[in-house]
């Protein structure tokens, strides 16, 4: 009886071994599938890392461009500031020149206000003399010419205001250009 049981046991053991081998094969197949999936996942991870690296490179390039743009904006603002300061200086110079011009115009008005025509007097209608340019000589003494007194021709009620120091300087005699009559020097003889 002992011999009869062995083949039965052997058959059962063979069945168990076969089922264990089948289970091992299934597990190996599952492991292979998992390894394939892990390989695919690793490939995806590598490609994702490459994409992230590319994106980081683009971000770095964009940051460099942005930094260069900010530097250019800074230079433009500095240039605008310099131009604004130059404009402000020019405006100050123009204001000073305008003030000086206004002061000179007021002085000129005061100097010219001394020369007034009386109500009945008309300007002279004589032919305009021809002026010839001459080099002014150094003034040693003022020429002894009769001084015009416009204040004397005014009525006593409206006397001209006293000339200011600027008008006194302006009313000093200056060398007059040589005046030649319109006809020329033909009528004159030398002595």
MDTraj code that builds the backbone (N, CA, C; nanometers):
import mdtraj as md
import numpy as np

residues = "UNK UNK UNK UNK UNK UNK UNK UNK UNK UNK UNK UNK UNK UNK UNK UNK UNK UNK UNK UNK UNK UNK UNK UNK UNK UNK UNK UNK UNK UNK UNK UNK UNK UNK UNK UNK UNK UNK UNK UNK UNK UNK UNK UNK UNK UNK UNK UNK UNK UNK UNK UNK UNK UNK UNK UNK UNK UNK UNK UNK UNK UNK UNK UNK UNK UNK UNK UNK UNK UNK UNK UNK UNK UNK UNK UNK UNK UNK UNK UNK UNK UNK UNK UNK UNK UNK UNK UNK UNK UNK UNK UNK UNK UNK UNK UNK UNK UNK UNK UNK UNK UNK UNK UNK UNK UNK UNK UNK UNK UNK UNK UNK UNK UNK UNK UNK UNK UNK UNK UNK UNK UNK UNK UNK UNK UNK UNK UNK UNK UNK UNK UNK UNK UNK UNK UNK UNK UNK UNK UNK UNK UNK UNK UNK UNK UNK UNK UNK UNK UNK UNK UNK UNK UNK UNK UNK UNK UNK UNK UNK UNK UNK UNK UNK UNK UNK UNK UNK UNK UNK UNK UNK UNK UNK UNK UNK UNK UNK UNK UNK UNK UNK UNK UNK UNK UNK UNK UNK UNK UNK UNK".split()
xyz = np.array([
    [0.0790, -0.1175, 0.0000],
    [0.0000, 0.0000, 0.0000],
    [0.0837, 0.1245, 0.0000],
    [0.1920, 0.1046, 0.0488],
    [0.2784, 0.2204, 0.0537],
    [0.3181, 0.2609, -0.0864],
    [0.3341, 0.1679, -0.1710],
    [0.3758, 0.2002, -0.3069],
    [0.2640, 0.2634, -0.3846],
    [0.1456, 0.2312, -0.3550],
    [0.0312, 0.2860, -0.4284],
    [0.0138, 0.4339, -0.3928],
    [0.0434, 0.4693, -0.2811],
    [0.0249, 0.6085, -0.2405],
    [0.1315, 0.6988, -0.3012],
    [0.2410, 0.6509, -0.3260],
    [0.3461, 0.7379, -0.3773],
    [0.3126, 0.7986, -0.5124],
    [0.2634, 0.7186, -0.6046],
    [0.2286, 0.7837, -0.7310],
    [0.1189, 0.8877, -0.7111],
    [0.0246, 0.8639, -0.6253],
    [-0.0797, 0.9648, -0.6005],
    [-0.0202, 1.0900, -0.5381],
    [0.0682, 1.0645, -0.4455],
    [0.1324, 1.1802, -0.3823],
    [0.2208, 1.2522, -0.4827],
    [0.2875, 1.1766, -0.5654],
    [0.3727, 1.2378, -0.6667],
    [0.2892, 1.3220, -0.7616],
    [0.1720, 1.2688, -0.7979],
    [0.0848, 1.3450, -0.8881],
    [0.0380, 1.4723, -0.8191],
    [0.0028, 1.4615, -0.6933],
    [-0.0408, 1.5808, -0.6205],
    [0.0745, 1.6803, -0.6054],
    [0.1926, 1.6276, -0.5771],
    [0.3087, 1.7158, -0.5629],
    [0.3399, 1.7818, -0.6961],
    [0.3253, 1.7064, -0.8053],
    [0.3510, 1.7637, -0.9380],
    [0.2495, 1.8733, -0.9671],
    [0.1233, 1.8482, -0.9281],
    [0.0206, 1.9512, -0.9483],
    [0.0534, 2.0764, -0.8662],
    [0.0960, 2.0560, -0.7437],
    [0.1301, 2.1703, -0.6596],
    [0.2496, 2.2463, -0.7172],
    [0.3490, 2.1684, -0.7638],
    [0.4667, 2.2322, -0.8230],
    [0.4256, 2.3098, -0.9471],
    [0.3384, 2.2483, -1.0273],
    [0.2925, 2.3157, -1.1480],
    [0.2185, 2.4446, -1.1128],
    [0.1324, 2.4387, -1.0126],
    [0.0592, 2.5593, -0.9736],
    [0.1542, 2.6647, -0.9174],
    [0.2557, 2.6205, -0.8430],
    [0.3544, 2.7150, -0.7915],
    [0.4346, 2.7782, -0.9055],
    [0.4697, 2.6928, -1.0063],
    [0.5430, 2.7464, -1.1216],
    [0.4556, 2.8454, -1.1970],
    [0.3287, 2.8119, -1.2144],
    [0.2365, 2.9042, -1.2826],
    [0.2245, 3.0363, -1.2048],
    [0.2150, 3.0248, -1.0727],
    [0.2059, 3.1456, -0.9905],
    [0.3338, 3.2274, -1.0034],
    [0.4494, 3.1575, -1.0044],
    [0.5769, 3.2285, -1.0199],
    [0.5847, 3.2960, -1.1567],
    [0.5380, 3.2260, -1.2616],
    [0.5395, 3.2833, -1.3966],
    [0.4505, 3.4070, -1.4012],
    [0.3323, 3.3964, -1.3385],
    [0.2425, 3.5130, -1.3354],
    [0.3078, 3.6303, -1.2617],
    [0.3718, 3.5982, -1.1528],
    [0.4367, 3.7053, -1.0773],
    [0.5527, 3.7657, -1.1574],
    [0.6265, 3.6809, -1.2275],
    [0.7357, 3.7313, -1.3106],
    [0.6795, 3.8202, -1.4213],
    [0.5670, 3.7764, -1.4814],
    [0.5038, 3.8579, -1.5860],
    [0.4556, 3.9917, -1.5289],
    [0.3959, 3.9838, -1.4101],
    [0.3522, 4.1083, -1.3463],
    [0.4725, 4.1983, -1.3147],
    [0.5803, 4.1371, -1.2677],
    [0.7022, 4.2139, -1.2388],
    [0.7580, 4.2764, -1.3658],
    [0.7555, 4.1989, -1.4767],
    [0.8034, 4.2523, -1.6043],
    [0.7176, 4.3704, -1.6484],
    [0.5847, 4.3563, -1.6327],
    [0.4945, 4.4664, -1.6687],
    [0.5230, 4.5886, -1.5818],
    [0.5449, 4.5648, -1.4533],
    [0.5758, 4.6768, -1.3643],
    [0.7091, 4.7420, -1.4015],
    [0.8084, 4.6608, -1.4392],
    [0.9374, 4.7159, -1.4812],
    [0.9197, 4.7982, -1.6083],
    [0.8370, 4.7465, -1.7033],
    [0.8103, 4.8232, -1.8259],
    [0.7444, 4.9573, -1.7927],
    [0.6457, 4.9502, -1.7018],
    [0.5790, 5.0748, -1.6618],
    [0.6778, 5.1697, -1.5941],
    [0.7647, 5.1145, -1.5098],
    [0.8649, 5.1982, -1.4425],
    [0.9583, 5.2606, -1.5460],
    [0.9961, 5.1844, -1.6486],
    [1.0813, 5.2387, -1.7550],
    [1.0119, 5.3519, -1.8293],
    [0.8830, 5.3310, -1.8608],
    [0.8066, 5.4372, -1.9281],
    [0.7974, 5.5614, -1.8388],
    [0.7718, 5.5370, -1.7099],
    [0.7625, 5.6489, -1.6161],
    [0.8956, 5.7230, -1.6063],
    [1.0063, 5.6471, -1.6029],
    [1.1385, 5.7111, -1.5972],
    [1.1644, 5.7926, -1.7242],
    [1.1212, 5.7396, -1.8406],
    [1.1370, 5.8144, -1.9659],
    [1.0566, 5.9438, -1.9608],
    [0.9340, 5.9351, -1.9089],
    [0.8513, 6.0556, -1.8950],
    [0.9158, 6.1549, -1.7981],
    [0.9719, 6.1039, -1.6892],
    [1.0380, 6.1915, -1.5919],
    [1.1572, 6.2619, -1.6569],
    [1.2361, 6.1856, -1.7358],
    [1.3525, 6.2458, -1.8023],
    [1.3078, 6.3541, -1.9004],
    [1.2027, 6.3244, -1.9795],
    [1.1542, 6.4257, -2.0745],
    [1.0968, 6.5461, -1.9999],
    [1.0301, 6.5220, -1.8875],
    [0.9782, 6.6339, -1.8076],
    [1.0928, 6.7182, -1.7524],
    [1.1990, 6.6514, -1.7080],
    [1.3150, 6.7256, -1.6570],
    [1.3764, 6.8096, -1.7688],
    [1.3814, 6.7516, -1.8918],
    [1.4349, 6.8284, -2.0048],
    [1.3469, 6.9500, -2.0333],
    [1.2150, 6.9296, -2.0285],
    [1.1241, 7.0431, -2.0509],
    [1.1426, 7.1499, -1.9433],
    [1.1548, 7.1058, -1.8180],
    [1.1764, 7.2018, -1.7091],
    [1.3081, 7.2766, -1.7297],
    [1.4123, 7.2045, -1.7740],
    [1.5412, 7.2689, -1.8010],
    [1.5277, 7.3725, -1.9120],
    [1.4544, 7.3358, -2.0194],
    [1.4318, 7.4315, -2.1287],
    [1.3557, 7.5544, -2.0791],
    [1.2518, 7.5298, -1.9978],
    [1.1726, 7.6415, -1.9443],
    [1.2598, 7.7300, -1.8554],
    [1.3452, 7.6689, -1.7751],
    [1.4350, 7.7476, -1.6894],
    [1.5312, 7.8310, -1.7742],
    [1.5800, 7.7721, -1.8855],
    [1.6662, 7.8483, -1.9759],
    [1.5925, 7.9664, -2.0369],
    [1.4662, 7.9436, -2.0780],
    [1.3861, 8.0530, -2.1334],
    [1.3612, 8.1608, -2.0284],
    [1.3331, 8.1177, -1.9052],
    [1.3115, 8.2144, -1.7967],
    [1.4386, 8.2953, -1.7728],
    [1.5537, 8.2277, -1.7763],
    [1.6806, 8.2985, -1.7561],
    [1.7054, 8.3990, -1.8683],
    [1.6787, 8.3570, -1.9944],
    [1.6975, 8.4492, -2.1078],
    [1.6017, 8.5676, -2.0965],
    [1.4748, 8.5390, -2.0591],
    [1.3775, 8.6476, -2.0439],
    [1.4187, 8.7416, -1.9308],
    [1.4733, 8.6853, -1.8233],
    [1.5199, 8.7700, -1.7126],
    [1.6353, 8.8589, -1.7570],
    [1.7274, 8.8020, -1.8375],
    [1.8385, 8.8835, -1.8889],
    [1.7865, 8.9956, -1.9785],
    [1.6907, 8.9631, -2.0668],
    [1.6323, 9.0654, -2.1542],
    [1.5612, 9.1722, -2.0713],
    [1.4891, 9.1264, -1.9691],
    [1.4175, 9.2215, -1.8840],
    [1.5162, 9.3105, -1.8088],
    [1.6253, 9.2521, -1.7629],
    [1.7274, 9.3312, -1.6935],
    [1.7877, 9.4352, -1.7872],
    [1.8150, 9.3931, -1.9127],
    [1.8684, 9.4888, -2.0107],
    [1.7660, 9.5986, -2.0387],
    [1.6380, 9.5618, -2.0478],
    [1.5331, 9.6618, -2.0702],
    [1.5231, 9.7599, -1.9551],
    [1.5322, 9.7094, -1.8335],
    [1.5272, 9.7977, -1.7159],
    [1.6480, 9.8917, -1.7152],
    [1.7653, 9.8391, -1.7550],
    [1.8845, 9.9249, -1.7618],
    [1.8655, 10.0345, -1.8659],
    [1.8063, 9.9990, -1.9810],
    [1.7809, 10.1000, -2.0841],
    [1.6813, 10.2043, -2.0347],
    [1.5789, 10.1597, -1.9626],
    [1.4819, 10.2547, -1.9070],
    [1.5514, 10.3476, -1.8074],
    [1.6403, 10.2918, -1.7259],
    [1.7156, 10.3748, -1.6315],
    [1.8005, 10.4787, -1.7027],
    [1.8669, 10.4363, -1.8125],
    [1.9471, 10.5316, -1.8895],
    [1.8586, 10.6396, -1.9502],
    [1.7419, 10.5989, -2.0017],
    [1.6506, 10.6971, -2.0619],
    [1.6016, 10.7965, -1.9570],
    [1.5708, 10.7475, -1.8372],
    [1.5251, 10.8371, -1.7296],
    [1.6373, 10.9330, -1.6897],
    [1.7612, 10.8816, -1.6829],
    [1.8744, 10.9690, -1.6496],
    [1.8937, 11.0754, -1.7577],
    [1.8800, 11.0339, -1.8842],
    [1.8924, 11.1302, -1.9945],
    [1.7812, 11.2344, -1.9879],
    [1.6582, 11.1894, -1.9576],
    [1.5466, 11.2835, -1.9450],
    [1.5705, 11.3797, -1.8293],
    [1.6257, 11.3289, -1.7192],
    [1.6545, 11.4146, -1.6042],
    [1.7587, 11.5198, -1.6414],
    [1.8630, 11.4769, -1.7129],
    [1.9666, 11.5715, -1.7557],
    [1.9075, 11.6765, -1.8494],
    [1.8233, 11.6315, -1.9440],
    [1.7604, 11.7257, -2.0371],
    [1.6698, 11.8223, -1.9619],
    [1.5970, 11.7715, -1.8630],
    [1.5093, 11.8576, -1.7832],
    [1.5908, 11.9621, -1.7078],
    [1.7046, 11.9206, -1.6521],
    [1.7899, 12.0165, -1.5814],
    [1.8457, 12.1214, -1.6775],
    [1.8846, 12.0772, -1.7986],
    [1.9336, 12.1732, -1.8979],
    [1.8225, 12.2705, -1.9363],
    [1.7008, 12.2169, -1.9551],
    [1.5877, 12.3039, -1.9892],
    [1.5608, 12.4038, -1.8771],
    [1.5695, 12.3570, -1.7523],
    [1.5470, 12.4478, -1.6393],
    [1.6529, 12.5576, -1.6370],
    [1.7784, 12.5204, -1.6650],
    [1.8843, 12.6217, -1.6690],
    [1.8592, 12.7209, -1.7820],
    [1.8156, 12.6702, -1.8980],
    [1.7854, 12.7603, -2.0099],
    [1.6694, 12.8525, -1.9762],
    [1.5690, 12.7991, -1.9070],
    [1.4549, 12.8829, -1.8678],
    [1.5010, 12.9919, -1.7719],
    [1.5881, 12.9559, -1.6778],
    [1.6406, 13.0572, -1.5856],
    [1.7189, 13.1641, -1.6616],
    [1.8016, 13.1200, -1.7585],
    [1.8774, 13.2173, -1.8375],
    [1.7837, 13.3066, -1.9175],
    [1.6789, 13.2472, -1.9753],
    [1.5830, 13.3264, -2.0526],
    [1.5099, 13.4252, -1.9624],
    [1.4759, 13.3817, -1.8407],
    [1.4076, 13.4718, -1.7480],
    [1.4995, 13.5878, -1.7099],
    [1.6274, 13.5571, -1.6856],
    [1.7221, 13.6639, -1.6528],
    [1.7395, 13.7582, -1.7710],
    [1.7478, 13.7012, -1.8919],
    [1.7620, 13.7858, -2.0113],
    [1.6376, 13.8712, -2.0315],
    [1.5193, 13.8133, -2.0082],
    [1.3953, 13.8898, -2.0231],
    [1.3893, 14.0025, -1.9203],
    [1.4315, 13.9721, -1.7972],
    [1.4324, 14.0757, -1.6938],
    [1.5301, 14.1870, -1.7303],
    [1.6481, 14.1482, -1.7795],
    [1.7461, 14.2487, -1.8211],
    [1.6933, 14.3304, -1.9378],
    [1.6284, 14.2632, -2.0332],
    [1.5723, 14.3339, -2.1485],
    [1.4621, 14.4296, -2.1050],
    [1.3809, 14.3862, -2.0084],
    [1.2748, 14.4734, -1.9575],
    [1.3349, 14.5968, -1.8912],
    [1.4403, 14.5740, -1.8111],
    [1.5066, 14.6865, -1.7442],
    [1.5672, 14.7820, -1.8463],
    [1.6306, 14.7265, -1.9497],
    [1.6890, 14.8113, -2.0537],
    [1.5808, 14.8871, -2.1292],
    [1.4670, 14.8212, -2.1548],
    [1.3570, 14.8885, -2.2240],
    [1.3024, 15.0030, -2.1394],
    [1.2911, 14.9819, -2.0078],
    [1.2440, 15.0891, -1.9203],
    [1.3432, 15.2054, -1.9197],
    [1.4734, 15.1734, -1.9155],
    [1.5744, 15.2798, -1.9215],
    [1.5642, 15.3551, -2.0532],
    [1.5437, 15.2820, -2.1630],
    [1.5322, 15.3456, -2.2938],
    [1.4095, 15.4348, -2.3001],
    [1.2989, 15.3902, -2.2411],
    [1.1774, 15.4724, -2.2381],
    [1.2036, 15.6005, -2.1606],
    [1.2755, 15.5917, -2.0491],
    [1.3067, 15.7116, -1.9710],
    [1.3972, 15.8057, -2.0492],
    [1.4953, 15.7496, -2.1202],
    [1.5868, 15.8342, -2.1968],
    [1.5135, 15.9008, -2.3112],
    [1.4287, 15.8277, -2.3818],
    [1.3584, 15.8814, -2.4977],
    [1.2479, 15.9760, -2.4549],
    [1.1955, 15.9618, -2.3344],
    [1.0856, 16.0478, -2.2904],
    [1.1283, 16.1939, -2.2798],
    [1.2572, 16.2211, -2.2747],
    [1.3063, 16.3585, -2.2693],
    [1.2802, 16.4285, -2.4018],
    [1.2869, 16.3556, -2.5117],
    [1.2693, 16.4135, -2.6449],
    [1.1227, 16.4079, -2.6828],
    [1.0545, 16.5237, -2.6707],
    [0.9127, 16.5309, -2.7050],
    [0.8922, 16.6471, -2.8002],
    [0.8004, 16.6315, -2.8938],
    [0.7638, 16.7401, -2.9847],
    [0.6526, 16.8216, -2.9206],
    [0.6544, 16.9531, -2.9452],
    [0.5438, 17.0349, -2.8957],
    [0.4242, 17.0131, -2.9854],
    [0.3098, 17.0621, -2.9446],
    [0.1854, 17.0343, -3.0164],
    [0.1868, 17.0878, -3.1577],
    [0.2434, 17.2058, -3.1849],
    [0.2392, 17.2644, -3.3183],
    [0.3601, 17.2290, -3.4029],
    [0.4607, 17.1653, -3.3490],
    [0.5837, 17.1390, -3.4218],
    [0.5703, 17.0128, -3.5047],
    [0.6192, 17.0191, -3.6301],
    [0.6163, 16.9023, -3.7175],
    [0.7587, 16.8561, -3.7417],
    [0.7756, 16.7286, -3.7724],
    [0.9110, 16.6816, -3.8014],
    [0.9643, 16.7466, -3.9282],
    [1.0942, 16.7642, -3.9350],
    [1.1587, 16.8272, -4.0501],
    [1.1406, 16.7416, -4.1737],
    [1.1158, 16.8079, -4.2892],
    [1.0955, 16.7351, -4.4139],
    [1.2149, 16.7507, -4.5058],
    [1.3306, 16.7838, -4.4544],
    [1.4503, 16.7997, -4.5367],
    [1.4931, 16.6634, -4.5880],
    [1.5723, 16.6653, -4.6961],
    [1.6202, 16.5396, -4.7548],
    [1.7071, 16.4683, -4.6528],
    [1.6929, 16.3389, -4.6492],
    [1.7693, 16.2611, -4.5537],
    [1.9151, 16.2618, -4.5927],
    [2.0049, 16.2953, -4.5020],
    [2.1465, 16.2968, -4.5354],
    [2.1993, 16.1548, -4.5529],
    [2.3048, 16.1424, -4.6340],
    [2.3683, 16.0128, -4.6558],
    [2.4741, 15.9955, -4.5492],
    [2.4689, 15.8864, -4.4769],
    [2.5650, 15.8605, -4.3705],
    [2.6798, 15.7788, -4.4267],
    [2.8006, 15.8199, -4.3957],
    [2.9166, 15.7402, -4.4341],
    [2.9796, 15.6891, -4.3071],
    [3.0251, 15.5670, -4.3133],
    [3.0833, 15.5061, -4.1941],
    [3.2201, 15.5647, -4.1677],
    [3.2463, 15.5963, -4.0449],
    [3.3785, 15.6456, -4.0076],
    [3.4194, 15.5762, -3.8798],
    [3.5482, 15.5622, -3.8627],
    [3.5988, 15.4979, -3.7432],
    [3.5946, 15.6003, -3.6309],
    [3.5242, 15.5722, -3.5208],
    [3.5186, 15.6697, -3.4129],
    [3.6550, 15.6855, -3.3478],
    [3.6915, 15.8104, -3.3212],
    [3.8189, 15.8390, -3.2558],
    [3.7968, 15.8415, -3.1053],
    [3.9050, 15.8289, -3.0334],
    [3.8956, 15.8340, -2.8883],
    [3.8470, 15.9720, -2.8470],
    [3.7561, 15.9756, -2.7525],
    [3.6978, 16.1024, -2.7097],
    [3.7893, 16.1635, -2.6058],
    [3.8444, 16.2795, -2.6381],
    [3.9260, 16.3485, -2.5392],
    [3.8417, 16.4523, -2.4672],
    [3.7685, 16.5325, -2.5456],
    [3.6796, 16.6325, -2.4877],
    [3.5522, 16.6316, -2.5697],
    [3.4385, 16.6521, -2.5081],
    [3.3170, 16.6599, -2.5871],
    [3.3201, 16.7849, -2.6740],
    [3.2638, 16.7731, -2.7916],
    [3.2604, 16.8860, -2.8848],
    [3.1736, 16.9957, -2.8267],
    [3.2123, 17.1176, -2.8502],
    [3.1371, 17.2309, -2.7976],
    [3.0217, 17.2581, -2.8916],
    [2.9145, 17.1878, -2.8725],
    [2.7952, 17.2054, -2.9557],
    [2.6847, 17.2550, -2.8659],
    [2.5957, 17.3357, -2.9192],
    [2.4862, 17.3832, -2.8349],
    [2.3978, 17.2653, -2.7963],
    [2.3726, 17.2530, -2.6685],
    [2.2917, 17.1423, -2.6188],
    [2.1451, 17.1755, -2.6383],
    [2.0725, 17.0789, -2.6865],
    [1.9287, 17.0990, -2.7057],
    [1.8612, 17.0925, -2.5707],
    [1.7685, 17.1835, -2.5484],
    [1.6964, 17.1852, -2.4221],
    [1.5493, 17.1645, -2.4522],
    [1.5066, 17.0409, -2.4603],
    [1.3672, 17.0170, -2.4910],
    [1.2759, 17.0608, -2.3784],
    [1.3230, 17.0631, -2.2576],
    [1.2381, 17.1014, -2.1460],
    [1.1997, 17.2482, -2.1555],
    [1.2822, 17.3296, -2.2203],
    [1.2520, 17.4720, -2.2301],
    [1.1352, 17.4967, -2.3243],
    [1.1144, 17.4107, -2.4213],
    [1.0058, 17.4317, -2.5161],
    [0.8718, 17.3828, -2.4624],
    [0.8728, 17.3146, -2.3521],
    [0.7490, 17.2653, -2.2929],
    [0.6835, 17.3766, -2.2131],
    [0.5531, 17.3730, -2.2018],
    [0.4870, 17.4706, -2.1156],
    [0.5329, 17.4523, -1.9722],
    [0.5284, 17.5563, -1.8901],
    [0.5790, 17.5473, -1.7535],
    [0.5025, 17.4458, -1.6699],
    [0.3782, 17.4176, -1.6981],
    [0.3007, 17.3255, -1.6144],
    [0.3480, 17.1817, -1.6316],
    [0.4000, 17.1464, -1.7496],
    [0.4394, 17.0067, -1.7719],
    [0.5881, 16.9995, -1.8000],
    [0.6688, 17.0036, -1.6969],
    [0.8134, 16.9941, -1.7124],
    [0.8524, 16.8468, -1.7208],
    [0.9604, 16.8213, -1.7920],
    [1.0095, 16.6833, -1.8065],
    [1.0658, 16.6364, -1.6730],
    [1.0529, 16.5098, -1.6435],
    [1.1085, 16.4596, -1.5176],
    [1.2604, 16.4674, -1.5199],
    [1.3173, 16.4751, -1.3993],
    [1.4630, 16.4832, -1.3888],
    [1.5230, 16.3549, -1.4437],
    [1.6273, 16.3659, -1.5267],
    [1.6852, 16.2450, -1.5845],
    [1.7503, 16.1592, -1.4769],
    [1.7365, 16.0286, -1.4936],
    [1.7958, 15.9345, -1.3991],
    [1.9440, 15.9208, -1.4294],
    [2.0215, 15.8578, -1.3413],
    [2.1652, 15.8404, -1.3678],
    [2.1886, 15.7649, -1.4980],
    [2.1031, 15.6697, -1.5309],
    [2.1214, 15.5952, -1.6553],
    [2.1003, 15.6861, -1.7745],
    [2.0028, 15.7803, -1.7631],
    [1.9785, 15.8692, -1.8764],
    [2.0893, 15.9727, -1.8879],
    [2.1535, 16.0107, -1.7751],
    [2.2661, 16.1029, -1.7831],
    [2.3804, 16.0397, -1.8607],
    [2.4045, 15.9115, -1.8346],
    [2.5099, 15.8414, -1.9069],
    [2.4721, 15.8294, -2.0535],
    [2.3445, 15.8010, -2.0797],
    [2.3000, 15.7830, -2.2173],
    [2.2988, 15.9143, -2.2931],
    [2.2850, 16.0296, -2.2222],
    [2.2754, 16.1569, -2.2924],
    [2.4109, 16.2222, -2.3150],
    [2.5203, 16.1573, -2.2779],
    [2.6518, 16.2126, -2.3059],
    [2.6717, 16.2178, -2.4566],
    [2.7378, 16.3214, -2.5086],
    [2.7565, 16.3300, -2.6539],
    [2.8450, 16.2176, -2.7023],
    [2.8077, 16.1634, -2.8165],
    [2.8831, 16.0563, -2.8780],
    [2.9305, 16.1059, -3.0124],
    [3.0395, 16.0541, -3.0635],
    [3.0857, 16.0997, -3.1938],
    [2.9815, 16.0648, -3.2985],
    [2.9397, 16.1635, -3.3732],
    [2.8381, 16.1431, -3.4757],
    [2.9054, 16.1001, -3.6045],
    [2.8382, 16.0186, -3.6845],
    [2.8959, 15.9805, -3.8131],
    [2.8986, 16.1023, -3.9050],
    [2.9905, 16.0993, -3.9983],
    [3.0008, 16.2126, -4.0910],
    [2.8792, 16.2150, -4.1801],
    [2.8205, 16.3305, -4.1933],
    [2.7012, 16.3464, -4.2753],
    [2.7423, 16.4170, -4.4027],
    [2.7069, 16.3561, -4.5150],
    [2.7347, 16.4191, -4.6444],
    [2.6016, 16.4528, -4.7062],
    [2.5862, 16.5720, -4.7571],
    [2.4601, 16.6055, -4.8203],
    [2.4364, 16.5137, -4.9383],
    [2.3113, 16.5048, -4.9775],
    [2.2748, 16.4151, -5.0861],
    [2.3458, 16.4522, -5.2149],
    [2.3821, 16.5778, -5.2325],
    [2.4472, 16.6218, -5.3556],
    [2.5930, 16.5822, -5.3644],
    [2.6590, 16.5488, -5.2572],
    [2.7981, 16.5089, -5.2598],
    [2.8897, 16.6216, -5.2161],
    [3.0223, 16.6077, -5.2363],
    [3.1227, 16.7052, -5.1947],
    [3.1625, 16.8008, -5.3074],
    [3.0898, 16.8039, -5.4173],
    [3.1318, 16.8831, -5.5338],
    [3.1307, 17.0331, -5.5067],
    [3.0441, 17.0816, -5.4150],
    [3.0304, 17.2253, -5.3926],
    [3.1333, 17.2798, -5.2950],
    [3.2152, 17.1966, -5.2342],
    [3.3071, 17.2423, -5.1310],
    [3.4463, 17.2634, -5.1889],
    [3.5128, 17.3624, -5.1358],
    [3.6504, 17.3905, -5.1763],
    [3.7406, 17.3666, -5.0572],
    [3.8623, 17.3372, -5.0841],
    [3.9588, 17.3239, -4.9756],
    [4.0295, 17.4558, -4.9567],
    [4.0600, 17.4925, -4.8392],
    [4.1263, 17.6199, -4.8103],
    [4.2733, 17.5995, -4.8006],
])
top = md.Topology()
chain = top.add_chain()
for i, resn in enumerate(residues, 1):
    res = top.add_residue(resn, chain, resSeq=i)
    for name in ("N", "CA", "C"):
        top.add_atom(name, md.element.get_by_symbol(name[0]), res)
traj = md.Trajectory(xyz[None], top)
